[in-house]
Amino acid sequence: MRRHRFGGIAVALAAVYLAAVVVLGVIAKVTGDITPVWGVVIGQYGFVSEDLRPWWWLLVLLVLIAAVQAWAYWQVLRGRERGEPTQRGGEVRLLRVALYLNVGYNLVARLPIPYGWWFWLVGVPLQLAVAWLFFRVLRDTAPRWLRLLVLVTGIFSVLVNLGVTLEWALGADLFIRISALDWIEQFAWPLWMVAVLLAQARDPRWSGTTVRVGVIALVMSFVQPSGIIGFGYVNEIPWRELFLDAIGALSFFGLVWWARSAHDLGSVLAPSSRPPRAPARRWPLPVVAITLPLLPAVVNLAHGVPFWLGPKNAVWNVLREFTSFELTLAWYVLDLLVGVGVPSLLILAAVWRRTYRLTRATTLTLFFLAGVAVVSASTTVDSSLLGELQLYPSGLFVKDGTLVSAGISPLWYGLALTGSALTLTILYGAPPARRTRRQVLLVSLAVAVTLCFIPAADQARGPVITAQECDPPERWELEPRELTAEQKFVCSLHRPDNGLRQFSDTAPDQVVLAYGRWMCELYTRDDPRELARWKVNRAALTYPLAGICPSAAAVVNAERAERDRELAEMQADAQRMCDATPHHRPRIKPVRAIRIREPQWTDYGVLQTYEGEEDSPDLDPGNGLVSTSSGTLTVLTHSDFDICVTVETYSRRPPVETKGWDKVVEVGYHSPTGEIVLTDSLSGTTLPDLSLNGRSGRYRIRVHYAWFPWKGEEEAGQRLLIMAYPSPGDTDGKEIVYRR
């Protein structure tokens, strides 16, 4: 605080702001209204407030964002360092004044005041002055091409901003029509920032912290929302909009960079020193470091895939769903550059320059890319594709409407990048006296990660069965390809709750099969101590392994044979029961009498005809046996016991028989089609046609029902005798219960 001219005042103001936010957060928790604290912290940078509630985690998030904002205010307001600065000329003073004016202009723009379009024209001459003065001030430290790049990109950024402002002033609605200028504006300022940061990094008048803050501001410019975004819904947490609002509220790093750039120009000039360089090393190790990232790129390009990760990974999903289009476009470009081996050029620059700073930046970049590869390979995403595939070519990554992985595993890239980073660290890393504790920790962590990569990358070989092959879509005109036993096993281990370990959709078939064969050996040896050590229940492995494991298949086949034997015995016993039931002797000669030899059964105790439009049977008739309506005849039985059935059709009314039966009920029935067939579609039971030679019209249906004891009550059976005869005079369909 005392090192800067206004450090104490800046700290006090920042502390007051942070304390006010904490108080408003407490008030929001008590009152249930988040609007005041949201308006102070997020304010004009966000859109969502009505759909939010004072959740504790959201209040903590707002306080953290306010802490970053307070830090930014402190950085801006504290001024330059104390002491008499080195004389640097009138152009340096003019640049400081222009930078401070730019800071003030941006602070005024953040006030909750409804400015007109003219307000944005005020910044045009100010930005032009900053671009020109940077060009002049950098003449002693930056090469001419870099100074010209600063000037040209600065003027281009100002002109694009002027065009967008005039377009808006002429009536174009930003939230309805996003023009090409609006899109170009998102990249014009970052281009100028890249040029200025490259120049500042070479100039001793600006500190490394100022350059790093500028890099953060550059990254934040891509993450910030732009264009039109969606809004949340009531009673839901609008995660995407909340994320974009929070990022917008953190857009203070650009303001801090403007202020620090001005502060550094007014501070005491630090003594400049040429960056130390590591000694040159002989090949082949430098060549190995340069070549390693090219190896997976060459393999991928040979398969026609110029991308590193592609769209089927969690990183792309998060960027596409929760960030701006500019950042997703930048990530797409990074994916393409890494996919074609561009990191080798960065490594070549580090080998050529050999400065400790460039080497450290290169190794950190390589380790970061390797970490992204691990995250991409270790996370799964939904393979279903909704809508068009954004940016990426559909021909490479979409098959049969499903998102698929193309090319080799990104872990190969991660292994190559980590190998290059470790090689650079060994060859050109800082000597022991210059190494920090963080560098040692980072190198140790990188070695451990590399050891984890080696077996993981080895799993990327071999074919991978697709979801379409495991579960082909229903296409009646095509016969699906029959899968082998090994393919069926692989498919089963891609599904959850398979009884074994679940593998991701990208796991090679040979890896899944190797795991299955190892489990088969474990199952076959049947060593209790080994099973206990691996915490495996042998009985639970039998059916999952039966397709590829002979010992498990033998157990399954033996159990299946035993079940088939028991089923055959039950069927034979039921047949003997029906054979033992007394034969019905008709009192008059029927037109047709059929004694069904095989025992019948129903799935839920209902036999029904389907002649009419109404298929809903009456499952609770008053007589407990039979119900009828036009075209629908329903006979109820017990669903747990076999039925011995006899059907008879007469040309006239047969005598009534009740002896030996538990229930006898007669009902009227109208057959619209002349096909009276009682069926149970679930069990497949179908009785013979009861109609008289296909005659439609009115019938009387008499149903006889009785229990038939067989080896005790638990194995009893059911007897069913159904008589049908035409009754044209039966107009009311009267129900007659002969025996209840």
N, C-alpha and C positions, 0 to 999 in steps of 0.2 A: 504493500500500500504506500509506504513512504518513498519508494523508488520513483513514483510518478507524481506529476505536478498536482493532479486532482484525485489521487488515489483514495484518500479518506472520504471525500464527498461521494465518489463513485460507489464505494463499498456501502456507505450509509443508504444511498438511494436504492441500490440493488437489494439490500436487506429489507428495507421498508416494502418494496414491491413483493418480495417473496413472502414476508409475514402477512401482507394483505391477502395474498392468494390462499395461504393456510387458513386464515380466519374465514374467508368466503367458503372454503371447502368445508369447514366445520358447520357453518350456517346452512350450507346445502344439505349436509347429512341430517341436520336437525329438522329443517323445514321440508325436505323432500324436493326442493326446487334447485336444479343445477344451473339455471340460466345465468345468474350473476357471475359465478366463477367461470363458467364457460365463456361468457362474453368478454371477460378480462383476459383470459389465457389464450383462447382460440380466436375470439372476436371475428374480424373480417377475413381471417384465413380459412374459416370453415363454413359448412352449410348445415350440418346436423346438430340439432339441439332438442327439438320437441320430442324425438323418439328415445331420448336418453333418460336414464334414471340415476340418482346419486349412489351408484354402486361404489363400494369401498375401493375396488381396484381402479375404477375410473377416476376417483378423486386423487388417489395416489399418483396415477399417471399425469393428471393435470398439474400436481405439485412438482413432479419431476420435470415436466416441460417448462414450468415457471422457473425452476432452478436454472435450466439452460438459458432461458431468456434473461434472468437476472445476471448470469455470468456474462452474457453478451452486452447488456447495458454497462456493466462494470468495465469491460474491455473498451467500449466506445467512449465512455465518459472520463476515464482516468487520465487521458492525455499522454504526452510524451514523457520520457524519463527525465529526472532532475539532472541538472548540470548544464554546462555550456556546450551546445552541439558544435560539431565541426562545421566550418564555413563550406557550404556546398553550392553556392551560386544562386542567382535570381530565379532560374528555371526550376530548381528544386523547391524553392519557397512557393513559386506559383503552383507547382504540382501538389504541394501540401495543402494549399488553400483550396484548390479544386477538389481534392479528395475530401476535405472537411465539408465543403459545400455539398458534395454528393452525399455524404453521410447525413447532413442536416435535411437535404431534400428527401432522402429515403425515410428518415424519421417522421417528417411531416406527412409523407404519403401514408404512413401507418396509422395516423390518427383517424378516429371514426368520424370523418367529415365527408359529406358527399361532394367530391370534387367533380368539376366538369372535364370534358375531354381536353380543354385547353391547358389544364394543369400539367399534362404529360408532355406538352410541347416545351415547358420550361426546362426540362432536363435535357433537351436535345443539344443546345449549345454547350451545356456543362459537360456532357459526355464526349462531345467532339473535342473540347479543350483537354479533357483527361487523356484521350487517345493521342493527341498531338504532343502533349507534354511528356507522356511516357516515351514516345518516340525520341524526343530531344534528350531527356534525362538519361536514357539507356545508352547513349552513343559511346560512352567510354568503357562499358562492361559487356555489352551484347554485340554479336556480329550484325552486319548490316542486314542480312536476310531476315534475321529474327526481329530487328527493329521495324523493317518494312511489313513483316507479318503482323506485328502489333498494330501498326498504323492502319493497314488495309482492313483487317478484321474488325478493328474498332469502328472505323467509318462505316463499314458494311452493317455492323450491328445497329449503329445509330440510324442509318437509312431504313433498315427493315422496321425498327421500332417506330420511326416517323410514318412509314407507310401504313402500319397497323393502326396507329392513332388517327390518321386521316381517314382511313377506311371506316373506322368506328364513328368518326365525326360526320361522315356522309350518310350514315344511317344503317350500316351493316350491323346486325345483331350478332354479337359474339357467341351467344348460346343457341343460335339457330343455324348460322352459316359459318363454318370454320374454313377460311380461305387458305390458299397456299402461303400467303405472307404470315398468317398465324402459325402455321406449321414450321416455316423457316425460322421464325423468331425464337422458337425453342432451342435452336442450335446455333444461332448467330452469336449470342453472348457467350456460351461455353467455348466457341472457337477463339474468341478474343481472350477469354480467361486462360485457356491453355497456353497461348502465346505469351501472355504477361507472366504467368507463373514460371514458364521456362526461363524467361529473362530474369525474374526476381531470384530464382535459384542460383543464378550465376553472379548475382550482384551482392557484395558484402553489406550494402546499406540496409538490406532487408533480412530479418532473422529467419531461421528455419521454421520457427513456430508460425510466423506469418504465412509462409508458403504452404505449410500443412493446413492451416485454416482455410486458405484459398482452395486447396484441393478438396476439402470437405464441402465447401460452398459449391464447388463445381459438381460434385457427386449429388448433393442435395437438389441441385437444379434439375437433375434428371428424375429424381424420385418424386419431386413435388407434383401435385395434380395440375393438369392443364386441359383445356377443352371442356367438354361436357361430361359429367359423371353422374352416376345414379344416386338415388336417395334411399334411405332405409324405410322400413315399414313399422307400423305400430306393433308393440309387444314383441319386437324382435331387436336384436343387437345388430345394427348396420356396420359390420366389421370393416368392410372396404372403405366406406365413407369416413368412419372413425379413424382409420389408419391414415387416409389422405388428409383429413383435417389436422391430425397431430403432426404430420410431416410439414404441412403448410405453416403451422405455428412454430416449427423449428427452423424456419427459413431465415434465421438471423446470422448465419455464418458468413453470408456475403457482406452484410453490414459490418460485421467484425473485421473482415478482411480489408474493406475500405478504410476503416478507422486505424487498424494496425499498420497498414501501408503508410498512412500519413504520420502516425506516431513514430515509426522507425526512421522516417526521413528527418525528424526533428530530434532524434536521440543521439547519444554519443556514438560515434562510428567505431565499431569493433575492429580490431586489427585483422586485416585480410591475410589469408594464408592459402597457398596452393593445396588443393585436396590431395592427401597422400594416396599413392598408388602402390598396389601390390606388385611384387616382381613378376616378370614374365615366366611362364611355365612351358615346358616342352610338350609337344604332342606325345601320345595320342589322347591324354585325358581331356584337354580342352576341346578337341574334336569330338570326343565321346559326349561331352556335355551339350555341344551344339547339335549333334545328330540325334540324340535320344528322342526329342519331341517329334522328329520327322518320321520315325519308324511307324507308330500307330497311324499317323496321318497318311502315309503312303499306302498302308493296308486298307484304310477306309476309302481313299480315293480310288484304289483299284476296284472296289466294289461300287463305285459311283456315289459315295456318301461323303460330302465335303464338310460335314458337321461333327462337332465334338460330342455334344449331349443330345441334341434334338429336342422335340417338344414333349416326349414322354418322360418327364422327370418332375419332381416336386418343386425344384427351383423355378422352372419356367411357369408352372401353375401359380405359384405365389406371386411372381412378378406380373403375370398377365391379369390375375384377379385383383391384386391389391395395390398396384402401382400405376404410374402413368404410361402412356404409349411410348413416350420418348425413352424411358428406361428399358422397356421391353425391346424396342428397336436397337438400343445400345447393346443389350444382352444378346440379341440375335447376331449382331455384328461380331461380338466377342466369341460366340459359339462358332461362327464361321471362321474367324481368324485362328482360333486354337485348333479347329478341325483340319485346317490346311497346313499347320505347322509353323505359324508366324512366331510363336514363342522362341523358336530357334534364332530369329533375328535379334530379339531382346538379349538372349544369351550371348550372341555374337558381339553385340555392343558392349556387354559387360566384360567379355574376354578381351576386347580391343582396348577399352578404356582402363579397366582394372582398378578403378577408384573404389574405395571401401563403401562410399555412399551408394554408388550405382550397383555394386555387387549386392549390398544388403537389400536395396529396393527390388532387384531382380529376383533374389532368392525368396523374399517375402511374397512377391507376386506368384512365383511358381508354387510355393507351398499353399497359397490361397486357392489357386486353380486345382491343385491336387485335392484339397479338402472339399471343394465343390464337387469334384468327381466322386468322392466317397459318399457324400450326402445324396447325390443323384442316384448312385447305384444301390444304396441301402434303403431307399424309400420307394414305396409303390404308389402309383396313381391309377385313377379310374381309366380303363381302356376304352370306354364308350365315348364316341365323338359326337358332340352336340354342335351343330352348325359347321361353318367353314373353319379350316385349319389356318390360323393367323400366321402370316409371314412364311412359314415353312412350306415347302412343296408337298402337296398331298400325295403325289405319286410315290414318294419315298417312305412316308410314315402312315399312310392310311390304306388298309386292306379290308374290304368287305364292311366298310363303315366303322372299323375299329382302329384305334391308335396302336401302332406297333413300334418296336425298337428297330432301328436300321443301323448297320455297321457293327463294329466290334464294341465291346464293353468300354465305358468311359474309365474303368479302373486301369486299363492299359495306358491311357493317357496320364492318369494319376501316378502310375508307377514310373513312367518315363519322366514326367515333370519333377517328381520327387528325386529321382536319380540325378537329374541335371542340377537341381538345387543343392543337393549334398555335394556333388562334385565341385560346383562353384565355391561352396563354403570351404571345402578342404583346400582348393587351389588358391583362392584369392580372398579368403576370409581375413578378418582383422587378426593381428598377432595376439598372443595371450595377454600382453599388457593392455591392449585396447578392447579386449572382449568384455562385454558386460554379462552380468548374471542372466539377463533375459536371453542373450544370444546363446549361451550354453544350454539353457533350458529349451530353447526353440530347436536347436540342433538335436538334442537328445530326444525330444518329442518326434522330430522328423524321422529319426532312425527307427523308433518304435513303430511309427505309422507305416514306414516302408516295409518292415518285416510283416506287418499285417496285410499289406498290399499283395505280397508275393503269392501266397496261396489263394487269395481272393481273385487276383487277376488270372490265375491258372484255371479258374472255374469258367472262364468266358469262352472256352473252346467248345466246338461241337454244335449240332443243331438244337433248336429250341422249338418244341411243339407249341402251336398257337392255340388260342382259345377257340377259334373257329374249327380247328381239327378235333379238339376235345368235345365241343358241343356245337356241331354243325347246325346252321339255321335250317328251319323246316322248308325244304323245297321239294315239293312232291314230284317234280319232273326229273329230279336228279337222285340217284342212289348214293347215299353217303358211303364214304370209304370205310371199310372195316378196319378197326384198329387192332394192332397186335396186343398180346398180353402185357408186354413191357410198356407200350404206349398208354394203355389203359391205366397202368400203375402210375406212370408219370402224371397223367391227367388227374388222378385222384389226389396226389400229393400237392397239386396246385390249388386244391379246394380246401376251405376251412373245415375243421371238425372231421378230419379223415382218419383219426386214430393214431397217426404218426406225426412227424414234423411237417409243417406247411412250408412250401417253397414259393418264392416269388415267381411271377410270370416270365421273368427273364432268366431264370435258372436253367442252365443247359440240361438236356435230357440225361447225359452221361453222369452228371453230378447227382441227379435225383436217383438214377439207377444204382450208382455206387453206394449211396446211403441205404437204399433198399436191400442190396446184397449183403451189406455189412449187418443190417438188422436180421437178415435171414440166417447168417452164420451164428449170430447171437441166439436166435430162436432155435436153431438146430442143435447147438451144443447143449442147451438147456442146463446151464450151470447156475444153480441158485445163487452162489456168491457173486458171479459176474452179473446176473440179472439184478441183484440187489445193489451192486455198485453203480450200475447205470440207471437205477430206479425205473426198471421196466417190468410191466406186468405181462408175462408171456402169453397168457390167455387172450389179452386184449390185442395182441399182434397177429393172431391167427388169420382173421378174415382180411385185414389190410394187406398182408403179405402173400395171401394165397395165390395171386396171379403170377408171381415170379419166384416163389420159394417152394420147392418140392415138398419139404417136410410140413409146411403149413398147409399146402394143397392136399396132402394125404389126410391130415386131420379134418379138413373141410369136407373132402369127399367121403370120409367115413361117417361124419355126422349127417351128411346129405343122404347117404345110403341108408342110415338108420332111420331118418325121417321118412324116406320113401317106403321103407319096410313097414313102419308103423302106420303110415297112411294107407298102404295097400291092405294091411290087416284090418284097419277100420272099415275100409270100403268092402272088403270081403264079409266082415261081420254084419255090416248094414245090408248087404245083399242076402245073406242068410236070413236076416230078420224079415225082409220083405217076402222072401220065398216062404216063410213060415206063417205069414198072415193068411187068414181064411179067405178063400175065393168067394166073390159075390155071385150068387145065383139069381139072375133076373126073374121076376115073376111073369113078365111078358117078354116077347122076343124084341130085342133092341135092333135098330137099324145098324148101329155100330157100337161095339164094346171093346175097349182097349185096356188091358191091364199092363201098366208100364212096369217092365221087369226091373230096371235099375232104380235104386232109391234116389229121390230128388231132394234138393235142399234150396233154401232161399237165403238171401243175404240179410234181410231184416224182416222176414216173416210175411211178405206180401206177394200175392200173385194177382196180376192185373191184365185186363185187355186194354188196347189202345185204338179203339175204333172212332171215338169221338174227339172233339176238340179239347175237351177238358181232361187233363191227365192227372189231376190231383186226386188221389184216392181218399175215401173216408176211412181213416184208420181207427175210428172209434164208433162202429155201428152199435146200435142197441142190442142186437142179438149176439155180438161178439164173434161172428164168423164171416158174414158176407154182407156186402153193400153194393148198390147198383145205381147208375144214372144212365142217361142216354149215351150209349157207346162206351161206357166204362163199367166193368164188372170187377169187383175186388173181393178176393178170398184171403182171409187172415189165418196164418198158422204160427207155430212157434219157430223162431229162427235158429234155435240151438239144436234141433233134433231132425233126423232124416224123416222123409215123408214117403210112404208107400201109396201110390196113386192109381186109381181106376177111373176112367171116364166112359160114359155111356150116352148115346144119343138115340132118342125114340121119335117115332112118328106120331105117337099119341101119349096121353098122360099115363105114366106107370103107377102101380099101386105104391102107397106110402109104406116105408119100412123104417122102423125105429129100433128094433131089437139089435143089441150089440153095438150101438152107436151112442156117443156122449152128447152130440149135438146134431140136430137135423133142422135145417132152415131152407125154405123155398122162397124165392123172390122173382119178380118179373123183370125182364131185361129186353131192351130194344136194340137190335143189331142193325146198324145202318149199312154195313158192308157185306154182311153174310159171312164173316170170318171171326169166330169167337175163339180166340187163342189166348189162354192165360200164360203170362210170361213173367219172369224176373230178370230184367236186363243185366243187373249187377252180377248175379250168379250164373247166368246163362241158361237157366231152367226154362223150358218151353213145353207146354202140354199140348196134346193133339187138339185139332179143331173140334169144337162142340156143336157147330152148326149142322143143320140137316141139308147135306149136299149143297152147301153154299147159299142157302136160302136166307135172305135178309128179312127183317121184320121183328115181330114180338115172339119172345120165348119165355118159358118158365125154367129157372135154374134151381135144382134141388141139390144142396151140398150136405154130405154126411161126414162127420168128423169123429174120430175116437183115438184115445191113447192105446198103444200096443206095448205091454210090458215085455222087456227083453233084457235078461241078466240084471234085473233090479231096476228101480226107478231112474237111476242116473243114466242108464243106457237104454231107456225106453224109446219107442218110435211113434210116429203118427200115421194113422190111416185116413185116407181121403177118398171119398166116392162122390163124383160129380155127375149128376144126371141133367140132361137138357132135352126139351121137347118144345115144338112150336105151339103157341097159344094165341091165335089171331084175336080171340075175343077178350083177351086180358088187356083192358084199356087203362086200369088204374095201377097195375103192377103191384098188387097187394102182397105184403110180406106175411108169410105163415111160418110160425115156429112150431115144428112138430115135437121137438125135444130140446130142452135147454140144458 
